[in-house]
Amino acid sequence: MEEFKIEGDYIELMALLKALGIAETGGHAKHIVDAGEVIRNGQIESRRRAKIIPGDQIQIQDIAINLK
């Protein structure tokens, strides 16, 4: 499991995907979210601008990320 430290109170999901290098562009990030590929705390996250906070767990395909 990878770890990612959030600077501030939260990070928007699309920004997180780009920061992790999972999405190359904003359009690519939208496609990943719209395709239902993001699991947040065990539930599919379909909101592109969802506020991801420390303690959340994100899974995309075989990549698991714990947010600090």
PyMOL Python script that loads the backbone (N, CA, C, O; Angstrom):
from pymol import cmd

cmd.read_pdbstr("""\
ATOM      1  N   MET A   1       0.842  -1.180   0.000  1.00  0.00           N
ATOM      2  CA  MET A   1       0.000   0.000   0.000  1.00  0.00           C
ATOM      3  C   MET A   1       0.885   1.240   0.000  1.00  0.00           C
ATOM      4  O   MET A   1       1.814   1.356   0.798  1.00  0.00           O
ATOM      5  N   GLU A   2       0.586   2.152  -0.895  1.00  0.00           N
ATOM      6  CA  GLU A   2       1.304   3.414  -0.965  1.00  0.00           C
ATOM      7  C   GLU A   2       0.698   4.408   0.031  1.00  0.00           C
ATOM      8  O   GLU A   2      -0.439   4.249   0.474  1.00  0.00           O
ATOM      9  N   GLU A   3       1.470   5.420   0.366  1.00  0.00           N
ATOM     10  CA  GLU A   3       0.974   6.491   1.230  1.00  0.00           C
ATOM     11  C   GLU A   3       1.157   7.820   0.522  1.00  0.00           C
ATOM     12  O   GLU A   3       2.125   8.014  -0.213  1.00  0.00           O
ATOM     13  N   PHE A   4       0.218   8.738   0.747  1.00  0.00           N
ATOM     14  CA  PHE A   4       0.279  10.074   0.158  1.00  0.00           C
ATOM     15  C   PHE A   4      -0.105  11.060   1.246  1.00  0.00           C
ATOM     16  O   PHE A   4      -1.153  10.922   1.876  1.00  0.00           O
ATOM     17  N   LYS A   5       0.749  12.060   1.466  1.00  0.00           N
ATOM     18  CA  LYS A   5       0.467  13.074   2.490  1.00  0.00           C
ATOM     19  C   LYS A   5      -0.259  14.245   1.849  1.00  0.00           C
ATOM     20  O   LYS A   5       0.209  14.824   0.869  1.00  0.00           O
ATOM     21  N   ILE A   6      -1.405  14.581   2.413  1.00  0.00           N
ATOM     22  CA  ILE A   6      -2.201  15.703   1.929  1.00  0.00           C
ATOM     23  C   ILE A   6      -1.701  16.984   2.591  1.00  0.00           C
ATOM     24  O   ILE A   6      -1.557  17.045   3.812  1.00  0.00           O
ATOM     25  N   GLU A   7      -1.441  17.993   1.785  1.00  0.00           N
ATOM     26  CA  GLU A   7      -1.074  19.313   2.299  1.00  0.00           C
ATOM     27  C   GLU A   7      -2.371  20.093   2.454  1.00  0.00           C
ATOM     28  O   GLU A   7      -3.050  20.351   1.460  1.00  0.00           O
ATOM     29  N   GLY A   8      -2.732  20.471   3.664  1.00  0.00           N
ATOM     30  CA  GLY A   8      -3.987  21.177   3.910  1.00  0.00           C
ATOM     31  C   GLY A   8      -5.048  20.203   4.413  1.00  0.00           C
ATOM     32  O   GLY A   8      -4.732  19.094   4.845  1.00  0.00           O
ATOM     33  N   ASP A   9      -6.304  20.628   4.354  1.00  0.00           N
ATOM     34  CA  ASP A   9      -7.404  19.832   4.895  1.00  0.00           C
ATOM     35  C   ASP A   9      -7.862  18.719   3.962  1.00  0.00           C
ATOM     36  O   ASP A   9      -8.338  17.682   4.425  1.00  0.00           O
ATOM     37  N   TYR A  10      -7.723  18.923   2.643  1.00  0.00           N
ATOM     38  CA  TYR A  10      -8.201  17.940   1.676  1.00  0.00           C
ATOM     39  C   TYR A  10      -7.533  18.163   0.322  1.00  0.00           C
ATOM     40  O   TYR A  10      -6.847  19.163   0.108  1.00  0.00           O
ATOM     41  N   ILE A  11      -7.747  17.208  -0.587  1.00  0.00           N
ATOM     42  CA  ILE A  11      -7.335  17.340  -1.972  1.00  0.00           C
ATOM     43  C   ILE A  11      -8.488  16.816  -2.820  1.00  0.00           C
ATOM     44  O   ILE A  11      -9.094  15.802  -2.475  1.00  0.00           O
ATOM     45  N   GLU A  12      -8.796  17.483  -3.913  1.00  0.00           N
ATOM     46  CA  GLU A  12      -9.862  17.014  -4.789  1.00  0.00           C
ATOM     47  C   GLU A  12      -9.400  15.754  -5.512  1.00  0.00           C
ATOM     48  O   GLU A  12      -8.220  15.611  -5.832  1.00  0.00           O
ATOM     49  N   LEU A  13     -10.324  14.856  -5.762  1.00  0.00           N
ATOM     50  CA  LEU A  13     -10.007  13.553  -6.346  1.00  0.00           C
ATOM     51  C   LEU A  13      -9.223  13.681  -7.649  1.00  0.00           C
ATOM     52  O   LEU A  13      -8.211  13.002  -7.824  1.00  0.00           O
ATOM     53  N   MET A  14      -9.669  14.531  -8.558  1.00  0.00           N
ATOM     54  CA  MET A  14      -8.955  14.658  -9.834  1.00  0.00           C
ATOM     55  C   MET A  14      -7.530  15.159  -9.629  1.00  0.00           C
ATOM     56  O   MET A  14      -6.616  14.708 -10.320  1.00  0.00           O
ATOM     57  N   ALA A  15      -7.326  16.079  -8.698  1.00  0.00           N
ATOM     58  CA  ALA A  15      -5.982  16.571  -8.396  1.00  0.00           C
ATOM     59  C   ALA A  15      -5.125  15.464  -7.792  1.00  0.00           C
ATOM     60  O   ALA A  15      -3.929  15.382  -8.071  1.00  0.00           O
ATOM     61  N   LEU A  16      -5.725  14.620  -6.974  1.00  0.00           N
ATOM     62  CA  LEU A  16      -4.997  13.501  -6.381  1.00  0.00           C
ATOM     63  C   LEU A  16      -4.529  12.528  -7.458  1.00  0.00           C
ATOM     64  O   LEU A  16      -3.383  12.079  -7.436  1.00  0.00           O
ATOM     65  N   LEU A  17      -5.407  12.206  -8.392  1.00  0.00           N
ATOM     66  CA  LEU A  17      -5.039  11.280  -9.466  1.00  0.00           C
ATOM     67  C   LEU A  17      -3.872  11.821 -10.282  1.00  0.00           C
ATOM     68  O   LEU A  17      -2.991  11.062 -10.687  1.00  0.00           O
ATOM     69  N   LYS A  18      -3.861  13.118 -10.522  1.00  0.00           N
ATOM     70  CA  LYS A  18      -2.750  13.729 -11.261  1.00  0.00           C
ATOM     71  C   LYS A  18      -1.480  13.765 -10.404  1.00  0.00           C
ATOM     72  O   LYS A  18      -0.388  13.495 -10.903  1.00  0.00           O
ATOM     73  N   ALA A  19      -1.620  14.096  -9.120  1.00  0.00           N
ATOM     74  CA  ALA A  19      -0.448  14.163  -8.230  1.00  0.00           C
ATOM     75  C   ALA A  19       0.220  12.801  -8.066  1.00  0.00           C
ATOM     76  O   ALA A  19       1.440  12.717  -7.925  1.00  0.00           O
ATOM     77  N   LEU A  20      -0.572  11.746  -8.084  1.00  0.00           N
ATOM     78  CA  LEU A  20      -0.028  10.392  -7.946  1.00  0.00           C
ATOM     79  C   LEU A  20       0.554   9.862  -9.251  1.00  0.00           C
ATOM     80  O   LEU A  20       1.224   8.829  -9.261  1.00  0.00           O
ATOM     81  N   GLY A  21       0.300  10.567 -10.352  1.00  0.00           N
ATOM     82  CA  GLY A  21       0.789  10.114 -11.645  1.00  0.00           C
ATOM     83  C   GLY A  21      -0.088   9.042 -12.269  1.00  0.00           C
ATOM     84  O   GLY A  21       0.297   8.427 -13.263  1.00  0.00           O
ATOM     85  N   ILE A  22      -1.267   8.812 -11.696  1.00  0.00           N
ATOM     86  CA  ILE A  22      -2.204   7.823 -12.239  1.00  0.00           C
ATOM     87  C   ILE A  22      -2.871   8.394 -13.482  1.00  0.00           C
ATOM     88  O   ILE A  22      -3.091   7.673 -14.456  1.00  0.00           O
ATOM     89  N   ALA A  23      -3.193   9.686 -13.455  1.00  0.00           N
ATOM     90  CA  ALA A  23      -3.778  10.378 -14.606  1.00  0.00           C
ATOM     91  C   ALA A  23      -2.753  11.371 -15.144  1.00  0.00           C
ATOM     92  O   ALA A  23      -2.108  12.094 -14.385  1.00  0.00           O
ATOM     93  N   GLU A  24      -2.618  11.388 -16.454  1.00  0.00           N
ATOM     94  CA  GLU A  24      -1.659  12.296 -17.071  1.00  0.00           C
ATOM     95  C   GLU A  24      -2.227  13.699 -17.233  1.00  0.00           C
ATOM     96  O   GLU A  24      -1.485  14.680 -17.183  1.00  0.00           O
ATOM     97  N   THR A  25      -3.549  13.800 -17.428  1.00  0.00           N
ATOM     98  CA  THR A  25      -4.198  15.087 -17.642  1.00  0.00           C
ATOM     99  C   THR A  25      -5.516  15.121 -16.880  1.00  0.00           C
ATOM    100  O   THR A  25      -5.959  14.109 -16.338  1.00  0.00           O
ATOM    101  N   GLY A  26      -6.136  16.298 -16.845  1.00  0.00           N
ATOM    102  CA  GLY A  26      -7.451  16.410 -16.227  1.00  0.00           C
ATOM    103  C   GLY A  26      -8.487  15.569 -16.950  1.00  0.00           C
ATOM    104  O   GLY A  26      -9.352  14.966 -16.316  1.00  0.00           O
ATOM    105  N   GLY A  27      -8.405  15.523 -18.273  1.00  0.00           N
ATOM    106  CA  GLY A  27      -9.331  14.705 -19.058  1.00  0.00           C
ATOM    107  C   GLY A  27      -9.177  13.232 -18.759  1.00  0.00           C
ATOM    108  O   GLY A  27     -10.164  12.500 -18.689  1.00  0.00           O
ATOM    109  N   HIS A  28      -7.940  12.791 -18.580  1.00  0.00           N
ATOM    110  CA  HIS A  28      -7.679  11.402 -18.231  1.00  0.00           C
ATOM    111  C   HIS A  28      -8.246  11.098 -16.839  1.00  0.00           C
ATOM    112  O   HIS A  28      -8.823  10.033 -16.619  1.00  0.00           O
ATOM    113  N   ALA A  29      -8.080  12.037 -15.905  1.00  0.00           N
ATOM    114  CA  ALA A  29      -8.620  11.863 -14.550  1.00  0.00           C
ATOM    115  C   ALA A  29     -10.141  11.751 -14.593  1.00  0.00           C
ATOM    116  O   ALA A  29     -10.716  10.908 -13.903  1.00  0.00           O
ATOM    117  N   LYS A  30     -10.802  12.591 -15.396  1.00  0.00           N
ATOM    118  CA  LYS A  30     -12.257  12.518 -15.539  1.00  0.00           C
ATOM    119  C   LYS A  30     -12.686  11.151 -16.044  1.00  0.00           C
ATOM    120  O   LYS A  30     -13.650  10.571 -15.545  1.00  0.00           O
ATOM    121  N   HIS A  31     -11.972  10.640 -17.028  1.00  0.00           N
ATOM    122  CA  HIS A  31     -12.303   9.325 -17.588  1.00  0.00           C
ATOM    123  C   HIS A  31     -12.187   8.225 -16.527  1.00  0.00           C
ATOM    124  O   HIS A  31     -13.048   7.349 -16.446  1.00  0.00           O
ATOM    125  N   ILE A  32     -11.142   8.269 -15.729  1.00  0.00           N
ATOM    126  CA  ILE A  32     -10.942   7.262 -14.684  1.00  0.00           C
ATOM    127  C   ILE A  32     -12.098   7.285 -13.688  1.00  0.00           C
ATOM    128  O   ILE A  32     -12.628   6.236 -13.322  1.00  0.00           O
ATOM    129  N   VAL A  33     -12.489   8.485 -13.250  1.00  0.00           N
ATOM    130  CA  VAL A  33     -13.578   8.624 -12.285  1.00  0.00           C
ATOM    131  C   VAL A  33     -14.903   8.203 -12.917  1.00  0.00           C
ATOM    132  O   VAL A  33     -15.667   7.447 -12.318  1.00  0.00           O
ATOM    133  N   ASP A  34     -15.173   8.692 -14.125  1.00  0.00           N
ATOM    134  CA  ASP A  34     -16.438   8.383 -14.800  1.00  0.00           C
ATOM    135  C   ASP A  34     -16.591   6.888 -15.102  1.00  0.00           C
ATOM    136  O   ASP A  34     -17.709   6.379 -15.169  1.00  0.00           O
ATOM    137  N   ALA A  35     -15.484   6.199 -15.281  1.00  0.00           N
ATOM    138  CA  ALA A  35     -15.517   4.765 -15.569  1.00  0.00           C
ATOM    139  C   ALA A  35     -15.748   3.932 -14.310  1.00  0.00           C
ATOM    140  O   ALA A  35     -15.870   2.710 -14.392  1.00  0.00           O
ATOM    141  N   GLY A  36     -15.808   4.581 -13.151  1.00  0.00           N
ATOM    142  CA  GLY A  36     -16.055   3.863 -11.895  1.00  0.00           C
ATOM    143  C   GLY A  36     -14.848   3.097 -11.391  1.00  0.00           C
ATOM    144  O   GLY A  36     -14.995   2.105 -10.677  1.00  0.00           O
ATOM    145  N   GLU A  37     -13.655   3.548 -11.757  1.00  0.00           N
ATOM    146  CA  GLU A  37     -12.431   2.840 -11.388  1.00  0.00           C
ATOM    147  C   GLU A  37     -11.885   3.222 -10.016  1.00  0.00           C
ATOM    148  O   GLU A  37     -10.954   2.584  -9.523  1.00  0.00           O
ATOM    149  N   VAL A  38     -12.458   4.263  -9.389  1.00  0.00           N
ATOM    150  CA  VAL A  38     -11.941   4.731  -8.100  1.00  0.00           C
ATOM    151  C   VAL A  38     -12.827   4.216  -6.970  1.00  0.00           C
ATOM    152  O   VAL A  38     -14.035   4.455  -6.947  1.00  0.00           O
ATOM    153  N   ILE A  39     -12.206   3.512  -6.041  1.00  0.00           N
ATOM    154  CA  ILE A  39     -12.891   3.026  -4.843  1.00  0.00           C
ATOM    155  C   ILE A  39     -12.368   3.851  -3.666  1.00  0.00           C
ATOM    156  O   ILE A  39     -11.165   3.898  -3.411  1.00  0.00           O
ATOM    157  N   ARG A  40     -13.292   4.498  -2.955  1.00  0.00           N
ATOM    158  CA  ARG A  40     -12.925   5.305  -1.783  1.00  0.00           C
ATOM    159  C   ARG A  40     -13.573   4.683  -0.560  1.00  0.00           C
ATOM    160  O   ARG A  40     -14.798   4.613  -0.459  1.00  0.00           O
ATOM    161  N   ASN A  41     -12.748   4.236   0.362  1.00  0.00           N
ATOM    162  CA  ASN A  41     -13.233   3.627   1.605  1.00  0.00           C
ATOM    163  C   ASN A  41     -14.259   2.522   1.314  1.00  0.00           C
ATOM    164  O   ASN A  41     -15.272   2.407   2.004  1.00  0.00           O
ATOM    165  N   GLY A  42     -13.985   1.721   0.295  1.00  0.00           N
ATOM    166  CA  GLY A  42     -14.824   0.569  -0.016  1.00  0.00           C
ATOM    167  C   GLY A  42     -16.021   0.852  -0.910  1.00  0.00           C
ATOM    168  O   GLY A  42     -16.774  -0.069  -1.228  1.00  0.00           O
ATOM    169  N   GLN A  43     -16.220   2.108  -1.329  1.00  0.00           N
ATOM    170  CA  GLN A  43     -17.359   2.494  -2.171  1.00  0.00           C
ATOM    171  C   GLN A  43     -16.848   3.150  -3.452  1.00  0.00           C
ATOM    172  O   GLN A  43     -15.836   3.851  -3.431  1.00  0.00           O
ATOM    173  N   ILE A  44     -17.539   2.925  -4.560  1.00  0.00           N
ATOM    174  CA  ILE A  44     -17.168   3.605  -5.799  1.00  0.00           C
ATOM    175  C   ILE A  44     -17.378   5.101  -5.613  1.00  0.00           C
ATOM    176  O   ILE A  44     -18.437   5.541  -5.166  1.00  0.00           O
ATOM    177  N   GLU A  45     -16.352   5.879  -5.964  1.00  0.00           N
ATOM    178  CA  GLU A  45     -16.440   7.341  -5.872  1.00  0.00           C
ATOM    179  C   GLU A  45     -16.643   7.895  -7.274  1.00  0.00           C
ATOM    180  O   GLU A  45     -15.762   7.786  -8.127  1.00  0.00           O
ATOM    181  N   SER A  46     -17.803   8.489  -7.509  1.00  0.00           N
ATOM    182  CA  SER A  46     -18.139   8.994  -8.840  1.00  0.00           C
ATOM    183  C   SER A  46     -18.088  10.515  -8.938  1.00  0.00           C
ATOM    184  O   SER A  46     -18.322  11.081 -10.006  1.00  0.00           O
ATOM    185  N   ARG A  47     -17.780  11.177  -7.818  1.00  0.00           N
ATOM    186  CA  ARG A  47     -17.704  12.647  -7.833  1.00  0.00           C
ATOM    187  C   ARG A  47     -16.273  13.071  -8.177  1.00  0.00           C
ATOM    188  O   ARG A  47     -15.332  12.797  -7.432  1.00  0.00           O
ATOM    189  N   ARG A  48     -16.137  13.726  -9.292  1.00  0.00           N
ATOM    190  CA  ARG A  48     -14.806  14.117  -9.770  1.00  0.00           C
ATOM    191  C   ARG A  48     -14.085  15.033  -8.786  1.00  0.00           C
ATOM    192  O   ARG A  48     -12.870  14.928  -8.616  1.00  0.00           O
ATOM    193  N   ARG A  49     -14.814  15.915  -8.148  1.00  0.00           N
ATOM    194  CA  ARG A  49     -14.202  16.877  -7.238  1.00  0.00           C
ATOM    195  C   ARG A  49     -14.432  16.518  -5.768  1.00  0.00           C
ATOM    196  O   ARG A  49     -14.444  17.393  -4.903  1.00  0.00           O
ATOM    197  N   ALA A  50     -14.610  15.246  -5.498  1.00  0.00           N
ATOM    198  CA  ALA A  50     -14.787  14.793  -4.112  1.00  0.00           C
ATOM    199  C   ALA A  50     -13.583  15.244  -3.291  1.00  0.00           C
ATOM    200  O   ALA A  50     -12.444  15.178  -3.754  1.00  0.00           O
ATOM    201  N   LYS A  51     -13.844  15.698  -2.079  1.00  0.00           N
ATOM    202  CA  LYS A  51     -12.786  16.145  -1.186  1.00  0.00           C
ATOM    203  C   LYS A  51     -12.228  14.930  -0.454  1.00  0.00           C
ATOM    204  O   LYS A  51     -12.889  14.345   0.404  1.00  0.00           O
ATOM    205  N   ILE A  52     -11.015  14.568  -0.805  1.00  0.00           N
ATOM    206  CA  ILE A  52     -10.338  13.428  -0.199  1.00  0.00           C
ATOM    207  C   ILE A  52      -9.580  13.949   1.018  1.00  0.00           C
ATOM    208  O   ILE A  52      -8.807  14.901   0.916  1.00  0.00           O
ATOM    209  N   ILE A  53      -9.806  13.322   2.161  1.00  0.00           N
ATOM    210  CA  ILE A  53      -9.237  13.813   3.421  1.00  0.00           C
ATOM    211  C   ILE A  53      -8.282  12.776   4.011  1.00  0.00           C
ATOM    212  O   ILE A  53      -8.331  11.601   3.646  1.00  0.00           O
ATOM    213  N   PRO A  54      -7.411  13.218   4.928  1.00  0.00           N
ATOM    214  CA  PRO A  54      -6.528  12.266   5.601  1.00  0.00           C
ATOM    215  C   PRO A  54      -7.348  11.146   6.250  1.00  0.00           C
ATOM    216  O   PRO A  54      -8.397  11.393   6.845  1.00  0.00           O
ATOM    217  N   GLY A  55      -6.855   9.924   6.126  1.00  0.00           N
ATOM    218  CA  GLY A  55      -7.552   8.761   6.665  1.00  0.00           C
ATOM    219  C   GLY A  55      -8.329   8.003   5.606  1.00  0.00           C
ATOM    220  O   GLY A  55      -8.654   6.831   5.798  1.00  0.00           O
ATOM    221  N   ASP A  56      -8.634   8.657   4.480  1.00  0.00           N
ATOM    222  CA  ASP A  56      -9.317   7.958   3.390  1.00  0.00           C
ATOM    223  C   ASP A  56      -8.380   6.923   2.780  1.00  0.00           C
ATOM    224  O   ASP A  56      -7.158   7.066   2.809  1.00  0.00           O
ATOM    225  N   GLN A  57      -8.983   5.888   2.232  1.00  0.00           N
ATOM    226  CA  GLN A  57      -8.234   4.886   1.481  1.00  0.00           C
ATOM    227  C   GLN A  57      -8.807   4.845   0.074  1.00  0.00           C
ATOM    228  O   GLN A  57     -10.017   4.722  -0.116  1.00  0.00           O
ATOM    229  N   ILE A  58      -7.926   4.949  -0.905  1.00  0.00           N
ATOM    230  CA  ILE A  58      -8.305   4.969  -2.305  1.00  0.00           C
ATOM    231  C   ILE A  58      -7.716   3.726  -2.976  1.00  0.00           C
ATOM    232  O   ILE A  58      -6.568   3.358  -2.727  1.00  0.00           O
ATOM    233  N   GLN A  59      -8.508   3.095  -3.819  1.00  0.00           N
ATOM    234  CA  GLN A  59      -8.013   1.970  -4.596  1.00  0.00           C
ATOM    235  C   GLN A  59      -8.386   2.196  -6.054  1.00  0.00           C
ATOM    236  O   GLN A  59      -9.536   2.500  -6.374  1.00  0.00           O
ATOM    237  N   ILE A  60      -7.414   2.046  -6.922  1.00  0.00           N
ATOM    238  CA  ILE A  60      -7.619   2.162  -8.355  1.00  0.00           C
ATOM    239  C   ILE A  60      -6.936   0.965  -8.989  1.00  0.00           C
ATOM    240  O   ILE A  60      -5.711   0.849  -8.965  1.00  0.00           O
ATOM    241  N   GLN A  61      -7.746   0.069  -9.561  1.00  0.00           N
ATOM    242  CA  GLN A  61      -7.266  -1.193 -10.105  1.00  0.00           C
ATOM    243  C   GLN A  61      -6.493  -1.925  -9.015  1.00  0.00           C
ATOM    244  O   GLN A  61      -7.085  -2.283  -7.996  1.00  0.00           O
ATOM    245  N   ASP A  62      -5.199  -2.162  -9.186  1.00  0.00           N
ATOM    246  CA  ASP A  62      -4.429  -2.892  -8.171  1.00  0.00           C
ATOM    247  C   ASP A  62      -3.576  -1.971  -7.301  1.00  0.00           C
ATOM    248  O   ASP A  62      -2.700  -2.442  -6.575  1.00  0.00           O
ATOM    249  N   ILE A  63      -3.825  -0.670  -7.369  1.00  0.00           N
ATOM    250  CA  ILE A  63      -3.075   0.302  -6.580  1.00  0.00           C
ATOM    251  C   ILE A  63      -3.928   0.734  -5.393  1.00  0.00           C
ATOM    252  O   ILE A  63      -5.069   1.165  -5.558  1.00  0.00           O
ATOM    253  N   ALA A  64      -3.361   0.614  -4.195  1.00  0.00           N
ATOM    254  CA  ALA A  64      -4.039   1.051  -2.973  1.00  0.00           C
ATOM    255  C   ALA A  64      -3.241   2.196  -2.356  1.00  0.00           C
ATOM    256  O   ALA A  64      -2.023   2.106  -2.203  1.00  0.00           O
ATOM    257  N   ILE A  65      -3.941   3.274  -2.004  1.00  0.00           N
ATOM    258  CA  ILE A  65      -3.288   4.444  -1.439  1.00  0.00           C
ATOM    259  C   ILE A  65      -3.947   4.814  -0.117  1.00  0.00           C
ATOM    260  O   ILE A  65      -5.168   4.936  -0.028  1.00  0.00           O
ATOM    261  N   ASN A  66      -3.122   4.990   0.902  1.00  0.00           N
ATOM    262  CA  ASN A  66      -3.576   5.447   2.207  1.00  0.00           C
ATOM    263  C   ASN A  66      -3.203   6.919   2.324  1.00  0.00           C
ATOM    264  O   ASN A  66      -2.038   7.277   2.150  1.00  0.00           O
ATOM    265  N   LEU A  67      -4.175   7.770   2.616  1.00  0.00           N
ATOM    266  CA  LEU A  67      -3.903   9.204   2.674  1.00  0.00           C
ATOM    267  C   LEU A  67      -3.652   9.653   4.108  1.00  0.00           C
ATOM    268  O   LEU A  67      -4.402   9.317   5.025  1.00  0.00           O
ATOM    269  N   LYS A  68      -2.590  10.413   4.275  1.00  0.00           N
ATOM    270  CA  LYS A  68      -2.180  10.920   5.587  1.00  0.00           C
ATOM    271  C   LYS A  68      -2.399  12.404   5.659  1.00  0.00           C
ATOM    272  O   LYS A  68      -2.114  13.020   6.686  1.00  0.00           O
TER     273      LYS A  68
END
""", "prot")
cmd.dss("prot")
cmd.show_as("cartoon", "prot")
cmd.util.cbc("prot")
cmd.orient("prot")
